Amino acid sequence: MITMPARKPRRGAAATRRKPLLLDRAALKRDLADDTYDVLVVGGGVTGAYAVLDAVSRGLRAALVEKDDFASGTSSKSSKMVHGGLRYIEQGNVNLVRHSLLERHRFRRNAPHLVHRLPFLFPVLEKEGVFDARLAKGFEGLLWTYDLVGGWRIGKLHQRLTVPEVLAQAPTLRAENLKGGLMYFDARTDDARLVLTLVRTAAALGATVLNGAKVDSLLTRSGRVCGARVATGEGETLEVRARTVVNATGVWTDQVDSMADEGHRPQVRPAKGVHIVVPWEKVRINCTVTVPIPGRARRATCTRWGNAVVLGTTDEDYQGSADDVHCTRQEMEFLLEGANTAFEGKLGPQDVVGSIGGLRPLVGGKEGATLDVRRDHHITVGASGMVTVTGGKLTTSRHMGELVVDKVMALLGRKGRSRTANLPLLGGAGYDAEAVAASGGLAAHLGERYGTEARFVGDLIAEDPSLAEPVVAGQPYTKAEVVYAARAELARSVDDVLSRRTRARLFARDASAEAAAAVGAILGRELNLTEAEVDRSVTAYLDAVQYEKSVLLEGAAA
């Protein structure tokens, strides 16, 4: 049994549970078909997840449907940073930074198992750097502003580093032009698990949540939206009745808005961001290091994540399909160029063990760089009464959910204040991050993924010790986590498990493909799937991985 160190629990509706929250897909579909909801949220990304959590925590009868899987769009392909955003200070949007830093603090308090402090290092170089010594002085002024408007809440202020201190954090940095560094502190999260935890917390409070549930059309009465017609992955069609509907579908927002208004004009401007993953021993950094791309205005970030390093960059305009977004060979080479300029050694395509490409649903004009588009959220109520939310960012998702439900409450003629600012997420109440980290091994791994709910995964291992075996070679994920994903996390497919319930596809793409059959076998037993259904799930995953590799390594069209 895995015993998690704990502190005194905080009060709240999502406090530590005595029994695991098991989610029954068939029962959830019956509820969607039979009940009438106060609010139906369409879209299972971070914004929709926080909207349904806010709604149910205020006492509304709430439901959420997602066409694919929770966080399968933008919310599993973000930078994974929970931050105020230094760039927004440079743009003069200090209010967004102040509010984002407050929300970062709330995330760290309500989900301490999922949101962790992370140091960010800016090397100061004599030439060919993000900053030379002269520019660094001005940048330090931005860091002081960052600390003063809320950065201090993380428990550390920014620091100046000497050359030896910089090299202690990033020993493979090229030292010939190095003059020192600046370090400040933000936070990061496993974005997919954060969204899943939000959805499960809402379910624990009584919300009905379902993935694999695509909205084909909206139900209307007297010109007002009153629900949605939903097609499930099992081939069923459900009519979900609701007094209000929220469109929180991110880059698909315009498609859903068009269901309510045939004359709708597109508002969303998709912006693509990409990340690649390389082995840690190739770079050997202990924080996030920002590096320049020679001859380019953009920067790249290199972040340690366990035994891997994630290289990513800011977003650019995107014109392709929102359903087929991958990191391309050109984008990979762009990131490798930045890393090879900044670090000793030589990274090549053969070192890339995983990649993602995702879209941000920006709202703004069609001209100019996406870097200059503000990240404020937009919430509107259409003529049909549907509430639409887009824009914003992961860090401010809680507040976006609150404001969305404020609109819903007004439409319903109800009163009630949001409770989510101080609402612990499942696994967060009573969690002691320092004690879990000190425990090491399997307990630490499970604790940082499930919080205090790790004991339920531990119970599975106690019942069947073979479930402690790794499911992906070289990765810490266990067979017990696959069982738990099927029973408690609405995982339906090999992709659900390897791409989002775990992050094996991102951090060990080829090893995850080798594990696909084993994951399929476990899901088959847990979900009573036929042999043909298991084979289709495994084959679909292998095909998706192969296509991703072809786009990345062979330059195939994305």
Buried (B, 14 or more C-beta within 10 A) or exposed (E): EBEBBBBEBBEBBBBBBEEBBEBEBEEBBEBBBEEEBBBBBBBBBBBBBBBBBBBBBBEBBBBBBBBBBBBBBBBBBBBBBBBBBBBBBEBEBBEBBBBBBBBBBBBBBBBBBBBBBBBBBBBBBEEEBBBBEEEBEEBBEBBEBBBEBBBBBBEBBBBEBEBEBBBEBBBBBBBEBBBBBBBBBBBBBBBBBBBBBBBBBBBBBEBBBBBBBBBEEBBBEEEBBBBBBBBBBEEEEBEBBBBBBBBBBBBBBBBBBEBBEEEBEEBBBBBBBBBBBBBBEBBBBEBBBBBBBEEEEBBBBBBBBEEBBBBBBBBBBBEBEBEEBBBBBEBBBBBBBBBBBBBEEEBEEEBBBBBBBBBBBBBBEEEEEBBEBBBBBBBEBBEBBBBBBBBBBBBBBBBBBBBBBBBBBEBBEBEBEBBBBEBBBBBBBBBBBEBBBEBEEBBBBBBBBBBBBBBBBBBBBBEEEEBBEEBBEEBBBBBBBBBBBBBBBBBBBBBBBBBBBBBBBBBBBEBBBEBBBBBBBBBBEBBEBEEEBBBBBBEBBBEBBEBBBBBBBEEBEB
